[in-house]
Structure formats: structure tokens, C-alpha cells
Amino acid sequence: MTEQNNIQSQPRDIMHYESDIWAIADLLLAASVKQSDFPAYMMPFFALMMLEGRMLNAMKRVEVVEGLTVKDDPEDFKEAFIDMDCGYNDYIVMQGKTLSSICSNDTTFEQDFNSYLKAFDDVLKKLLGIERGKDEKKFLNMDYYVAELRSKKILLSVITAWSKIDLSPYDNSAITTLEEHIKRKWADISASTAGEQYTPDDIISLIADIVATKVTKPKDQNIHIYDPTCGGANLLFGVADRLHTQTGYQNIHTWGSEYNDALYALAAIESRFRSHSHIYYGNTLTTAPCMGRDIDVIVANPPYGTKWSGYEREIKNDQKGQFPGGLPSVSDGQLLFMQHILWQLAQNGIAVEVHNGSTLFSGDAGSGESNIRKYIFDHDWVEAIIQMPQNEFFNTGIYTYLWIMNKQKPFERKDKVALIDGSKLWRLLKKAKGDKRREMTEEHRSEIVKTLTEFKPSDICKIFDREHFYYNKQSLTLTEVDVNGEYLKEPFALKKIKSVVLNDETLTDLKGLDTNAGNALKNKLKAANIDEDKIVITLEDGTSYCYDQEQETIICESKEGRKVLGCGVFKFDLSTSKGKKSLKVELIPRTTADYEIIPHHFDEHENQREVDAFMKKYVFKPYVLGKNVVGVELNFNKEFYVPEKIDKVKDVLEEIRSLNNELMGIDL
């Protein structure tokens, strides 16, 4: 049973109910409900209207398909309806009672409404939060909000307002549009829904179009689609429905997982009216609800910048093998979901994921983020990455990216990655929806799909060898030089020290420093305010050593005269023996730990030649190579950078002369 087979034509845009939603908001506001709490008060009753509309549609299907009516065949009708396994409410199905009819009699409203709620089957009661046990999950928490509205004396008014909203003609996509409006309009986005993203319908259409071109299984076989962060399942069901209509697949199984109570309940309710649909509740990364199942298509829009520290222990102790590339920073779990998706994906599967820019470039070489990208690129699972326009999502204006992951890339695409710049493919909305001010039209989406299908360079597409995104982070130790290029070639100790001057303070009798004097010196040597050019070491024979700041070098003054030793630094070693402290001073080369970013080659010998050639060309100080760490990152700005065209000087001067002539002709 697919959604396309059971919905009526949509006579009007569902947002014509916006004024009715505002009327409900006015009732809540008058009852002193905080605006940020409006969505929580609205969602249970929104779900009621969705359920009622779905059940009324299901009743019509029984009448049409089975030829049964409640009036003439009550028992057979009831049995046929229950066999559909879409949920049951005796008040609606057998008694024909709706919220609208219940609200028409204010005398019996309380009793009828209570009976109406209790008439739902046990599964729907659980999701709605009706007759919830003490230790049971709240989900939509219906009982609580009914009690709150009753105590505020507005229950009948609110239910009456909701009963005027008929959702029966609308599909899940349209219903989610209204749901998103409710949440976006009043929820405190910066706090209660930080990181949550409702996927706009135009992006869902693009993802579905991409998936439709990638699925190659025979039409008579089962297709399994999974969304590990499904929210209200708009993306999951939207792609499934479009795959059905665009490609003709009849046996589509949908799988979803969601951790948010209310969103899970909404998705689970919708799933009751679909064949082969399964929505799981819980933390996807720790429960792995589809473990052991081969998934053909995975779509996901994981939360951005959401910490996973709350389940860090479970993630680090994961025994399922979900995170073979390593773990990212606890401040953002997107790359955990990316690994989970690839772990769950069948060997011939396709995945399309929405991420923000951090998955492209966050983390240095050797970091968890870079190592995860390297693991994925090492396996050649990335087929393309598409940059979306800004202001495409409802509660963020940032750039977003579609990662197209393919475990069985065609031969001609092996070791290749396409970057597609769709950032300029948009049109302005007539009316902004939060931060969403732009949308991708069918023409824009077609251009992206065509570009991905052809897999050829174009104005919006660049094809790279996957090696292109690897780089060496080559660490090295530089030996610093003075203004003349001189440096200490090797350390040497200063012997028979007579005195040390630190910041114009002279310390003497250094051979047998007592404990107190030694500690004082040690503290001075550690102090951050010791200026190097105010250190003077004097030996017993009168020879002195100091640092010349202007020439960046060590100077030795002796009986033989002044000698430049080269760039170096004083090293102090304060030791204790039998309660006495002694001081040793060395002059050592001044070194700096540094690193260079150098293109990487998969061939080990070629890579080393590249490193050596780079160092010879760009590094002019003595150095010692250290550890080389290979990183992977992507930078759309760099790859699609177009230098700004600068006018020629003669053209600018000509324009100035022209403007000057115009001004001269003005009669002031």
C-alpha cells in the first residue's frame, strides 16, 4: 500500500490552513502559554487530525476495494479495516464520530472526547501518549496537554479549532510542510531544536531524482530504503514515494530510526498507513536497528554540530564495527552517522546524505575527522559531492552539501570524484520560510541530475582523481638563522660560569647555590617575562655571551675581541646534588617545530620525491624532516575559485577622464 494509491487530489495548498493555526496560537497565547511551547501543545492534536484523516481515507478504500459498508456489513467492514493494520479507533471507524462531530455538542464534549481518545488501539495510544504508564515514554504526551488545556478552560475551543483542519486530502509531504511551519514559527530554534533540520521538499525531490538514476535492481524485486535520522520521516517517505512513481518499483520497504519522542511518534503514526514500513525509536548509533540487513538506498540529513558526548562511552565501546575510520570530535556527530550509513549500506547500495561544510574539511591531518574521510576515500566510496545554495533550509542559511556515496561505482568512475557546484541554481521564494529564502526548481534539479549522470567536466562540474584530495602534512624541525644566515652548528657548554644576568639582575656564586637561591633562579628561568636579549653569561676568565636582538645572533666578547657565533639560544639546566644546586648553561641551535602541506601521491616513492622537491624549492633554512601524516579534505571555494577580473589601468583612467568631463559640463 503506497501513499500515491490512497490520497485524494489536493485541491488547495495546505498552507491555506495557516490562519487556522494562528487562531489556535491566539487561544494558547490568551491562556498564558509561552510561544516557545506552542509546538509541544500543538503536535498531539496535529497528529490526531492526521490520524483521523488517514483513517477516513482507509475507510473509503475498504468500501471501494472490498465493497463493504459500515451500515450494511459492520462486522466484515471492521475485520477488513483491522486487517489493513493501519491502526484502529472504534469511535471513528464504526461509529463515524470525528472531532468535528464531537465538538458540535458542548454538553457531551468531555465525555465524548475522552471516549474518542480511549478508542485508539494500544500502539496508537502509546505513540499519542494516552493512558501512559508511570515509567512509559511520553512521545506526544497527549494526556498532559489535554489536562493543561482543560485546566486553562480552553480545551473545547482548541479542539474545535483543530477539528476544522481536514488533512485527509494531503500526502505526507504536504502534512510535514504544515508540521514544519508550526515548529519553525514558534519553537526556540536556537535552543530546543539546535541542529535539527527539516529537509525542504525541493531538496527531497533532488535526492529522489538522484536515487532514481542510481537504483539498478529489477523492478519486481524489493527495494529497502533507510533513514537513520528520519525525524518525521518526510525525507524517507518522500524518496520512497517518488521512487515508486518515477521508476515503477512496487515493493518498497522503508526503515527509519529517530530519537526525538514527538518526531518518532509522528513518523511511526504515518508508517501505520504504509505497507512494509518500520520506524524504530532510539539512538541509531547505539542501537543500530537495521543491523544485519542489506539496505539498497540510504538517505539522511543528520543533525549539524550536535554533541555526542552523552553517549561517548557506548560509541567508544562499539563492538558492531560501525566506526572503522575512527571517531570525530565529540562536538559534532555527522561523521559518525556517515560511517554508520556506509556500514549499513549493501555492497551495491547508494546513499545520499545532507551535511554542512564541516564534514568536508574540519580537523587537521591525523585528526579523527580527517582519518574518517581518508578511510572513506581509501575505499573509493565517494562518487560526487554537490554544493547546495545558501538559505535553502528553514533554520540555517549556511551552505549544505549532498554526499553521493556508491559502494559499486561504475568502472569508468573508479578513483574519480565529481564536485558539482549547485550553489547558483535557485530562485527566490515569494515568501521566506524562516531562513529558507530560496528553492531549486525542477529545471535546476534536472541540470544537477544530468551533470551527475554524464559525469563530465562543465561550468558547474569538476572531475578529480580521488588522489587530489589527499595531502601530506610533513612535520619538520627548522634551524633558525641570523640576519647573515649563520647558526650554531652544534651545542656547546659554557664552563666556569661566574655570573648570570637576567633582566638586569645579577646572580653570582652559581657553583654551590643553596636551595633557596637555586629555587629563586629556577623560577626566574621559567618566568615568561625574561627577555632573551637581557641575558648575559659571564665566565671566570671574563668572556661573556649575550643575544643581539637586532642581528638575531649570539655574540661572544673575549680578550680576543667580538665574535658572532650565529643564531642560537641559551639552555639552562639547574640540578641538585646533596642539597646543593648547581647550574649548567649550554648554547644550542635555535629550532622551530613547523610543518608543510604538500600534495600527496599514492605511490610511496613518487610521494617522497614530491616532498623532497617541495622542501628544496620552498625551505631555505637547515631542517630535519619529522613525521609525515596523510590527511584528506575538500574545499569547494578553492576548487571553484574564479579570480576577480580587474580593469586595466588605461580603462580606469579613461573612465575618470570621462566622468571629469561630465562634471566640468555641469552648471553649478
C-alpha positions as CSV (number, residue, x, y, z in Angstrom):
1,M,0.0,0.0,0.0
2,T,1.7,3.2,-1.2
3,E,0.7,6.7,-0.4
4,Q,0.1,7.5,-4.1
5,N,-2.7,4.9,-4.2
6,N,-4.7,6.3,-1.3
7,I,-4.7,10.1,-1.3
8,Q,-7.2,12.3,-2.9
9,S,-6.2,15.1,-5.2
10,Q,-5.0,18.2,-3.3
11,P,-7.5,21.0,-4.0
12,R,-5.5,23.7,-2.3
13,D,-2.1,24.4,-0.9
14,I,-2.1,23.0,2.7
15,M,-0.7,26.3,3.9
16,H,-4.2,27.8,3.5
17,Y,-4.6,26.4,7.0
18,E,-2.1,28.8,8.3
19,S,-4.8,31.2,9.5
20,D,-6.4,28.3,11.5
21,I,-3.0,27.5,13.1
22,W,-2.7,31.2,14.1
23,A,-6.2,31.1,15.6
24,I,-5.0,28.2,17.8
25,A,-1.9,30.1,18.7
26,D,-4.1,33.1,19.8
27,L,-6.0,30.8,22.1
28,L,-2.8,29.5,23.7
29,L,-1.4,33.0,24.0
30,A,-4.5,34.2,25.7
31,A,-4.1,31.3,28.2
32,S,-0.5,32.5,29.0
33,V,1.2,29.6,27.2
34,K,4.8,30.6,26.2
35,Q,5.2,30.9,22.5
36,S,8.2,28.6,22.5
37,D,5.9,25.9,24.0
38,F,3.3,26.3,21.2
39,P,4.7,23.4,19.1
40,A,4.5,21.0,22.0
41,Y,0.9,22.0,22.7
42,M,0.0,21.6,19.0
43,M,1.8,18.4,17.9
44,P,-0.5,15.9,19.7
45,F,-3.6,17.4,18.1
46,F,-2.0,17.8,14.8
47,A,-1.3,14.0,15.0
48,L,-5.0,13.4,15.8
49,M,-6.1,15.3,12.7
50,M,-3.6,13.4,10.6
51,L,-4.7,10.0,12.1
52,E,-8.4,10.9,11.6
53,G,-7.8,11.9,8.0
54,R,-5.8,8.7,7.3
55,M,-8.5,6.5,8.9
56,L,-11.3,8.2,6.9
57,N,-9.3,7.6,3.7
58,A,-8.7,3.9,4.8
59,M,-12.5,3.5,5.3
60,K,-13.1,4.7,1.8
61,R,-10.6,2.1,0.5
62,V,-12.4,-0.7,2.3
63,E,-15.6,0.5,0.7
64,V,-14.1,0.7,-2.8
65,V,-11.8,-2.4,-2.7
66,E,-13.9,-4.7,-0.6
67,G,-17.3,-3.4,-1.5
68,L,-18.3,-3.3,2.2
69,T,-20.0,-0.6,4.3
70,V,-20.3,0.0,8.0
71,K,-24.1,0.2,7.8
72,D,-24.7,-3.0,5.8
73,D,-21.7,-5.2,6.8
74,P,-20.5,-3.9,10.2
75,E,-18.5,-7.0,11.3
76,D,-17.0,-7.7,7.9
77,F,-16.1,-4.0,7.5
78,K,-14.4,-3.9,10.9
79,E,-12.5,-7.0,10.2
80,A,-11.4,-5.7,6.8
81,F,-10.3,-2.4,8.3
82,I,-8.3,-4.1,11.1
83,D,-6.6,-6.4,8.5
84,M,-5.1,-3.3,6.9
85,D,-3.0,-3.0,10.1
86,C,-3.0,0.8,9.9
87,G,-4.3,1.4,13.5
88,Y,-7.8,1.4,14.8
89,N,-10.3,3.7,16.5
90,D,-13.8,2.3,17.0
91,Y,-15.2,5.7,17.5
92,I,-14.1,6.8,14.1
93,V,-14.4,3.6,12.1
94,M,-17.6,2.0,13.4
95,Q,-19.5,4.9,15.0
96,G,-18.5,7.5,12.4
97,K,-17.5,10.0,15.1
98,T,-15.0,12.7,14.3
99,L,-13.6,15.6,16.3
100,S,-15.8,17.9,14.4
101,S,-19.0,16.0,15.4
102,I,-17.8,15.6,19.0
103,C,-17.2,19.4,19.3
104,S,-20.7,20.2,18.0
105,N,-22.2,19.3,21.3
106,D,-20.5,21.1,24.2
107,T,-22.7,19.3,26.7
108,T,-21.3,15.9,25.9
109,F,-17.9,17.1,24.7
110,E,-15.8,16.0,27.7
111,Q,-17.3,12.5,27.8
112,D,-17.2,12.0,24.0
113,F,-13.7,13.3,23.6
114,N,-12.4,11.1,26.4
115,S,-14.1,8.1,24.7
116,Y,-12.7,9.1,21.4
117,L,-9.1,9.1,22.8
118,K,-9.6,5.8,24.6
119,A,-10.9,4.2,21.4
120,F,-7.5,4.1,19.8
121,D,-5.6,0.8,19.7
122,D,-2.8,0.3,22.2
123,V,0.0,1.1,19.8
124,L,-1.5,4.4,18.8
125,K,-2.3,5.2,22.4
126,K,1.4,4.7,23.2
127,L,2.5,7.0,20.4
128,L,-0.1,9.7,21.3
129,G,0.7,9.5,25.0
130,I,-2.8,8.4,26.0
131,E,-3.2,6.5,29.3
132,R,0.5,6.5,29.7
133,G,2.0,4.4,32.5
134,K,4.3,6.0,35.1
135,D,7.5,4.7,33.5
136,E,6.5,4.8,29.9
137,K,7.8,7.3,27.3
138,K,5.8,10.4,26.8
139,F,6.1,10.6,23.0
140,L,3.3,13.1,22.0
141,N,2.2,13.4,25.7
142,M,-1.5,13.8,24.8
143,D,-2.8,13.3,28.3
144,Y,-0.6,16.0,29.8
145,Y,-1.6,18.6,27.2
146,V,-5.3,17.7,27.4
147,A,-5.1,18.2,31.2
148,E,-3.2,21.5,30.8
149,L,-5.8,22.9,28.3
150,R,-8.6,21.7,30.5
151,S,-7.2,23.5,33.5
152,K,-6.9,26.6,31.4
153,K,-10.5,26.3,30.3
154,I,-9.7,26.2,26.6
155,L,-9.8,22.5,25.8
156,L,-13.1,22.7,23.8
157,S,-12.0,25.8,22.0
158,V,-8.7,24.4,21.0
159,I,-10.1,21.0,19.8
160,T,-12.9,22.8,17.9
161,A,-10.3,24.9,16.1
162,W,-8.3,21.8,15.2
163,S,-11.4,19.9,14.0
164,K,-11.7,22.5,11.2
165,I,-8.3,21.4,9.7
166,D,-9.0,18.5,7.3
167,L,-5.8,16.7,6.5
168,S,-7.4,13.8,4.7
169,P,-6.7,15.1,1.1
170,Y,-2.9,15.6,1.8
171,D,0.1,13.4,1.5
172,N,2.9,13.1,4.0
173,S,5.0,15.7,2.2
174,A,2.3,18.4,2.4
175,I,1.4,17.4,6.0
176,T,5.1,17.8,7.0
177,T,5.1,21.2,5.4
178,L,2.4,22.3,7.9
179,E,4.2,20.5,10.7
180,E,7.4,22.3,9.9
181,H,5.6,25.6,9.8
182,I,4.3,25.0,13.4
183,K,7.6,24.1,14.8
184,R,9.6,26.7,12.9
185,K,7.2,29.5,13.6
186,W,7.2,29.3,17.4
187,A,9.9,26.9,18.6
188,D,13.0,28.5,20.1
189,I,15.2,27.2,17.2
190,S,18.5,28.3,18.9
191,A,17.8,26.2,21.9
192,S,15.2,23.5,21.7
193,T,15.9,22.4,18.1
194,A,19.5,23.3,17.6
195,G,21.0,21.1,14.9
196,E,17.6,19.8,13.7
197,Q,17.0,20.1,10.0
198,Y,13.7,19.7,8.2
199,T,14.5,18.7,4.7
200,P,12.7,21.0,2.2
201,D,10.5,19.4,-0.4
202,D,12.7,20.7,-3.3
203,I,15.8,19.0,-1.8
204,I,13.8,15.8,-1.2
205,S,12.9,15.9,-4.9
206,L,16.5,16.3,-5.9
207,I,17.6,13.4,-3.6
208,A,14.8,11.3,-5.0
209,D,15.8,12.2,-8.6
210,I,19.4,11.2,-7.9
211,V,18.4,7.9,-6.3
212,A,16.1,7.1,-9.2
213,T,19.0,7.3,-11.6
214,K,21.2,5.1,-9.4
215,V,18.9,2.1,-8.4
216,T,19.5,-0.7,-10.8
217,K,17.7,-3.6,-9.2
218,P,14.9,-5.3,-11.3
219,K,11.5,-3.7,-10.8
220,D,10.0,-6.8,-9.4
221,Q,12.5,-7.0,-6.5
222,N,12.2,-5.5,-3.1
223,I,13.9,-2.1,-2.5
224,H,14.9,-1.3,1.0
225,I,15.3,2.4,1.9
226,Y,16.6,3.5,5.3
227,D,16.9,6.9,7.0
228,P,18.9,6.6,10.3
229,T,17.9,10.2,11.4
230,C,14.4,10.2,10.0
231,G,12.7,12.8,12.1
232,G,9.0,12.9,11.0
233,A,10.1,10.7,8.0
234,N,9.4,13.3,5.4
235,L,12.7,12.6,3.6
236,L,12.3,8.8,3.9
237,F,8.7,8.6,2.7
238,G,9.2,11.4,0.1
239,V,12.1,9.5,-1.6
240,A,10.1,6.2,-1.4
241,D,7.0,7.7,-3.0
242,R,9.0,9.3,-5.8
243,L,10.9,6.1,-6.4
244,H,7.6,4.4,-6.8
245,T,6.2,7.0,-9.2
246,Q,9.3,7.7,-11.2
247,T,10.8,4.2,-11.6
248,G,7.8,1.9,-11.1
249,Y,9.2,0.0,-8.1
250,Q,6.2,-1.7,-6.4
251,N,7.8,-3.4,-3.4
252,I,9.4,-0.6,-1.4
253,H,10.3,-1.3,2.2
254,T,11.0,1.8,4.4
255,W,13.1,1.7,7.5
256,G,13.7,4.6,9.9
257,S,15.1,5.5,13.3
258,E,14.5,8.6,15.4
259,Y,15.5,9.6,18.9
260,N,13.2,12.6,19.4
261,D,10.0,11.5,21.1
262,A,7.5,13.6,19.2
263,L,9.1,13.2,15.8
264,Y,9.4,9.5,16.2
265,A,5.7,9.3,17.1
266,L,4.7,11.3,14.0
267,A,6.8,9.1,11.8
268,A,5.5,5.9,13.4
269,I,1.9,7.0,13.0
270,E,2.4,7.7,9.3
271,S,4.2,4.3,8.9
272,R,1.0,2.6,10.1
273,F,-0.7,3.6,6.8
274,R,2.1,2.2,4.6
275,S,3.0,-1.3,3.7
276,H,6.4,-2.7,4.7
277,S,7.3,0.4,6.8
278,H,9.2,0.2,10.1
279,I,10.2,3.1,12.3
280,Y,12.4,2.4,15.4
281,Y,12.8,4.6,18.5
282,G,16.2,5.2,20.0
283,N,19.7,6.4,19.4
284,T,20.6,5.0,16.0
285,L,24.3,4.9,16.7
286,T,24.0,2.8,19.8
287,T,21.0,0.6,18.8
288,A,21.8,0.0,15.1
289,P,18.2,-1.1,14.5
290,C,18.8,-2.4,11.0
291,M,21.9,-4.4,11.8
292,G,22.3,-7.4,9.6
293,R,20.0,-6.1,6.9
294,D,21.3,-5.1,3.5
295,I,20.0,-1.7,2.6
296,D,19.8,-0.7,-1.0
297,V,19.2,3.0,-0.5
298,I,20.1,5.2,2.5
299,V,19.1,8.9,2.7
300,A,19.8,11.1,5.7
301,N,20.0,14.6,6.9
302,P,21.8,14.1,10.2
303,P,21.8,17.0,12.8
304,Y,24.6,19.5,12.3
305,G,27.1,20.4,15.1
306,T,25.3,18.2,17.7
307,K,27.5,16.8,20.5
308,W,27.6,13.1,21.1
309,S,29.3,13.3,24.5
310,G,26.1,12.0,26.1
311,Y,26.7,8.5,24.6
312,E,30.5,8.7,24.2
313,R,31.1,5.6,26.3
314,E,28.8,3.4,24.1
315,I,30.3,4.8,20.9
316,K,33.9,4.2,22.0
317,N,33.0,0.7,23.1
318,D,31.1,-0.2,20.0
319,Q,31.6,-3.8,19.1
320,K,29.5,-3.8,15.9
321,G,32.2,-2.3,13.7
322,Q,30.3,0.8,12.8
323,F,33.2,3.2,13.1
324,P,36.2,1.7,11.4
325,G,37.6,5.1,10.3
326,G,37.8,6.4,13.9
327,L,35.9,8.9,15.9
328,P,35.4,12.6,15.3
329,S,35.4,15.4,17.9
330,V,32.5,15.0,20.4
331,S,31.3,18.4,19.3
332,D,29.8,17.1,16.0
333,G,28.5,13.6,15.2
334,Q,27.9,13.9,11.5
335,L,30.9,11.7,10.6
336,L,29.6,9.1,13.0
337,F,26.4,8.9,11.0
338,M,28.3,8.8,7.7
339,Q,30.2,5.8,8.9
340,H,27.1,4.1,10.3
341,I,25.4,4.7,6.9
342,L,28.3,3.1,4.9
343,W,28.5,0.2,7.4
344,Q,24.7,-0.4,6.9
345,L,24.8,0.0,3.1
346,A,24.7,-3.1,0.9
347,Q,27.7,-3.7,-1.4
348,N,25.7,-2.4,-4.4
349,G,23.9,0.3,-2.4
350,I,23.6,4.0,-2.9
351,A,23.5,6.7,-0.2
352,V,22.7,10.4,-0.4
353,E,23.5,12.4,2.7
354,V,23.0,16.1,3.6
355,H,25.8,17.6,5.6
356,N,27.1,21.0,6.4
357,G,30.7,22.0,5.4
358,S,32.4,20.6,8.5
359,T,32.4,17.1,7.1
360,L,34.4,18.4,4.1
361,F,37.3,20.0,5.9
362,S,37.1,20.0,9.7
363,G,40.1,18.5,11.5
364,D,43.7,18.6,10.7
365,A,45.7,15.6,9.2
366,G,45.7,12.8,11.7
367,S,42.6,14.1,13.5
368,G,39.5,11.9,13.8
369,E,37.7,13.8,11.1
370,S,40.5,13.6,8.6
371,N,41.1,10.0,9.3
372,I,37.4,9.2,8.7
373,R,37.5,11.0,5.4
374,K,40.7,9.1,4.5
375,Y,39.1,5.8,5.3
376,I,36.1,6.6,3.1
377,F,38.2,7.8,0.3
378,D,40.6,4.9,0.6
379,H,37.7,2.6,-0.1
380,D,36.6,4.8,-3.1
381,W,33.0,5.2,-1.9
382,V,32.5,8.8,-2.7
383,E,31.1,9.3,-6.2
384,A,30.2,13.0,-6.0
385,I,29.6,15.9,-3.7
386,I,27.1,18.6,-4.6
387,Q,27.1,22.1,-3.1
388,M,23.6,23.4,-2.4
389,P,22.5,27.1,-2.4
390,Q,22.6,29.1,0.8
391,N,19.3,29.8,2.5
392,E,17.8,26.5,1.4
393,F,16.9,25.2,4.8
394,F,14.4,26.5,7.3
395,N,16.6,27.3,10.3
396,T,20.0,27.9,8.8
397,G,21.4,30.0,5.9
398,I,24.7,28.1,5.5
399,Y,25.9,26.1,2.5
400,T,24.9,22.5,2.6
401,Y,26.3,19.5,0.7
402,L,24.9,16.3,-0.8
403,W,27.4,13.4,-0.5
404,I,26.7,10.8,-3.1
405,M,28.1,7.5,-1.8
406,N,28.3,4.5,-4.0
407,K,29.9,1.2,-3.0
408,Q,29.9,-0.2,-6.5
409,K,30.9,2.7,-8.7
410,P,30.9,2.0,-12.5
411,F,34.4,1.1,-13.9
412,E,34.8,4.5,-15.6
413,R,34.2,6.3,-12.3
414,K,36.6,4.3,-10.2
415,D,39.1,6.5,-8.3
416,K,37.2,9.6,-9.6
417,V,35.1,12.1,-7.6
418,A,32.8,14.8,-9.1
419,L,32.4,18.1,-7.4
420,I,29.2,19.8,-8.6
421,D,28.5,23.4,-7.8
422,G,24.8,23.9,-7.5
423,S,25.1,27.0,-5.3
424,K,23.8,29.3,-8.0
425,L,20.9,27.1,-9.1
426,W,18.0,28.6,-7.3
427,R,15.1,31.1,-7.4
428,L,13.8,33.3,-4.6
429,L,10.7,32.3,-2.8
430,K,7.8,34.7,-3.0
431,K,7.6,34.4,0.8
432,A,10.5,33.4,3.0
433,K,10.1,30.5,5.4
434,G,12.4,31.3,8.3
435,D,15.9,31.2,6.8
436,K,14.6,29.4,3.7
437,R,14.5,32.1,1.1
438,R,15.5,30.1,-2.0
439,E,14.3,26.9,-3.7
440,M,15.6,24.7,-6.5
441,T,13.1,24.4,-9.4
442,E,12.6,21.3,-11.5
443,E,14.9,22.8,-14.1
444,H,17.7,23.3,-11.5
445,R,17.3,19.8,-10.2
446,S,17.3,18.4,-13.7
447,E,20.6,20.2,-14.5
448,I,22.3,18.7,-11.4
449,V,21.0,15.2,-12.2
450,K,22.1,15.5,-15.8
451,T,25.5,16.6,-14.7
452,L,25.9,13.7,-12.3
453,T,24.7,11.2,-14.9
454,E,27.0,12.5,-17.6
455,F,30.0,12.8,-15.2
456,K,31.9,15.2,-17.4
457,P,33.6,18.5,-16.7
458,S,31.4,21.5,-17.2
459,D,30.8,25.0,-15.9
460,I,29.3,23.5,-12.7
461,C,31.2,20.3,-12.5
462,K,34.9,19.3,-12.0
463,I,36.1,15.7,-12.1
464,F,39.1,14.9,-9.9
465,D,41.2,11.8,-9.3
466,R,40.5,10.8,-5.7
467,E,44.2,11.3,-5.0
468,H,43.7,15.0,-5.5
469,F,42.1,15.4,-2.1
470,Y,44.9,13.7,-0.1
471,Y,47.8,15.8,1.3
472,N,51.0,15.3,3.3
473,K,51.3,17.2,6.5
474,Q,55.1,16.9,6.7
475,S,56.5,18.0,10.0
476,L,60.0,19.3,10.2
477,T,62.4,21.0,12.6
478,L,63.8,24.2,11.3
479,T,67.1,25.6,12.5
480,E,66.8,29.3,12.7
481,V,69.5,31.6,11.2
482,D,70.6,35.1,12.0
483,V,70.4,38.1,9.6
484,N,73.6,36.8,7.8
485,G,72.3,33.2,7.6
486,E,74.6,31.9,10.3
487,Y,73.5,29.5,13.0
488,L,75.1,27.4,15.7
489,K,76.2,24.1,14.1
490,E,76.1,22.2,17.3
491,P,75.6,22.7,21.1
492,F,78.5,23.6,23.4
493,A,78.6,24.1,27.2
494,L,79.7,27.2,28.9
495,K,82.2,26.3,31.7
496,K,83.4,28.1,34.8
497,I,80.4,30.4,34.9
498,K,80.9,33.4,37.2
499,S,77.6,35.2,36.9
500,V,74.2,35.3,35.1
501,V,72.3,38.4,34.4
502,L,68.6,38.1,33.9
503,N,66.7,41.2,33.1
504,D,69.5,43.4,34.6
505,E,69.5,41.3,37.8
506,T,72.9,39.7,38.5
507,L,73.1,36.3,40.1
508,T,76.5,35.2,41.5
509,D,78.1,32.3,43.3
510,L,76.5,29.8,41.0
511,K,78.6,26.8,41.6
512,G,77.2,25.9,45.0
513,L,73.8,27.5,45.1
514,D,71.9,26.8,48.2
515,T,68.3,25.5,48.0
516,N,66.6,28.9,48.3
517,A,68.8,30.7,45.8
518,G,68.5,27.8,43.4
519,N,64.7,27.8,43.6
520,A,64.7,31.6,43.0
521,L,66.9,31.1,39.9
522,K,64.7,28.2,38.7
523,N,61.6,30.4,39.0
524,K,63.3,33.2,37.1
525,L,64.3,30.9,34.3
526,K,60.7,29.7,34.0
527,A,59.2,33.2,34.1
528,A,57.7,34.3,30.9
529,N,59.0,37.8,31.2
530,I,62.7,37.0,30.9
531,D,63.9,38.9,27.8
532,E,66.4,36.9,25.9
533,D,68.4,40.0,24.9
534,K,68.8,40.8,28.6
535,I,70.6,37.5,29.4
536,V,74.4,37.9,29.9
537,I,76.5,34.9,30.9
538,T,80.0,35.8,32.2
539,L,82.8,33.2,32.7
540,E,85.6,33.4,35.2
541,D,88.1,34.4,32.6
542,G,85.9,37.5,31.7
543,T,84.4,36.0,28.5
544,S,80.8,36.9,28.1
545,Y,77.9,35.6,25.9
546,C,74.8,37.5,25.1
547,Y,72.0,37.7,22.5
548,D,71.9,40.5,19.9
549,Q,68.3,41.2,19.2
550,E,69.0,43.3,16.1
551,Q,71.1,40.8,14.4
552,E,69.3,37.8,15.8
553,T,72.5,36.2,16.8
554,I,74.7,35.1,19.8
555,I,77.7,37.4,20.5
556,C,80.9,36.3,22.3
557,E,83.0,39.1,23.9
558,S,86.5,37.9,24.9
559,K,90.1,39.1,25.2
560,E,90.4,38.3,21.5
561,G,87.6,40.6,20.7
562,R,84.0,40.4,19.5
563,K,82.8,37.2,17.6
564,V,79.5,36.4,16.0
565,L,78.6,32.8,16.8
566,G,75.3,32.6,14.8
567,C,71.6,32.2,15.8
568,G,71.2,30.1,19.0
569,V,69.6,30.0,22.4
570,F,70.7,29.6,26.0
571,K,69.7,26.4,27.7
572,F,69.8,26.4,31.5
573,D,70.0,23.2,33.5
574,L,69.6,23.5,37.3
575,S,70.4,20.3,39.1
576,T,70.6,19.2,42.8
577,S,73.2,17.1,44.5
578,K,73.4,16.6,48.3
579,G,71.1,19.5,48.9
580,K,73.2,21.8,46.8
581,K,72.1,23.2,43.5
582,S,74.4,23.8,40.5
583,L,73.8,25.5,37.2
584,K,74.8,24.4,33.7
585,V,74.4,26.5,30.7
586,E,74.6,25.5,27.0
587,L,74.4,27.3,23.8
588,I,72.3,25.3,21.4
589,P,70.9,26.0,17.9
590,R,67.5,27.7,17.9
591,T,65.0,25.4,16.3
592,T,61.3,25.8,15.4
593,A,58.8,23.0,15.0
594,D,56.9,23.5,11.8
595,Y,55.0,21.7,9.1
596,E,54.4,22.0,5.4
597,I,51.3,21.0,3.4
598,I,52.4,19.1,0.3
599,P,50.4,17.3,-2.4
600,H,50.2,13.5,-1.8
601,H,50.8,10.7,-4.2
602,F,49.6,7.1,-3.7
603,D,53.0,5.8,-4.9
604,E,55.3,5.8,-2.0
605,H,58.5,6.7,-3.9
606,E,56.8,9.4,-6.0
607,N,55.3,10.8,-2.8
608,Q,58.8,11.1,-1.2
609,R,60.2,12.7,-4.4
610,E,57.3,15.2,-4.2
611,V,58.2,16.0,-0.5
612,D,61.9,16.4,-1.3
613,A,61.3,18.6,-4.3
614,F,58.9,20.8,-2.3
615,M,61.4,21.2,0.5
616,K,64.2,22.1,-1.9
617,K,62.1,24.7,-3.6
618,Y,60.4,26.4,-0.7
619,V,62.5,25.8,2.5
620,F,65.7,27.8,2.8
621,K,66.8,27.1,6.4
622,P,68.5,24.0,7.7
623,Y,65.9,21.4,8.6
624,V,65.3,17.8,9.7
625,L,62.2,16.0,8.5
626,G,59.9,14.6,11.1
627,K,56.7,12.5,10.9
628,N,54.6,12.7,7.8
629,V,50.8,12.4,8.3
630,V,48.4,12.0,5.4
631,G,45.2,13.9,5.5
632,V,42.1,14.2,3.3
633,E,40.0,17.4,2.9
634,L,37.8,19.1,0.3
635,N,37.5,22.8,-0.4
636,F,34.8,23.9,-2.8
637,N,35.9,27.5,-2.6
638,K,39.4,26.6,-3.7
639,E,38.3,24.3,-6.5
640,F,35.7,26.7,-8.0
641,Y,37.5,29.9,-7.3
642,V,37.3,32.4,-10.1
643,P,39.7,35.4,-9.8
644,E,38.0,38.7,-9.8
645,K,38.5,40.5,-13.1
646,I,40.5,43.7,-12.6
647,D,40.0,46.6,-15.1
648,K,43.1,47.7,-17.0
649,V,44.7,50.9,-15.8
650,K,44.1,52.7,-19.1
651,D,40.4,51.8,-18.9
652,V,40.1,53.2,-15.4
653,L,41.9,56.4,-16.4
654,E,39.7,56.8,-19.4
655,E,36.6,56.4,-17.2
656,I,37.9,59.0,-14.8
657,R,38.5,61.5,-17.6
658,S,35.0,60.8,-19.0
659,L,33.5,61.5,-15.6
660,N,35.6,64.6,-15.1
661,N,34.4,65.9,-18.5
662,E,30.8,65.3,-17.5
663,L,31.3,67.2,-14.2
664,M,33.0,70.1,-16.0
665,G,29.9,70.5,-18.1
666,I,27.5,70.7,-15.1
667,D,26.3,74.3,-14.4
668,L,26.7,74.7,-10.7
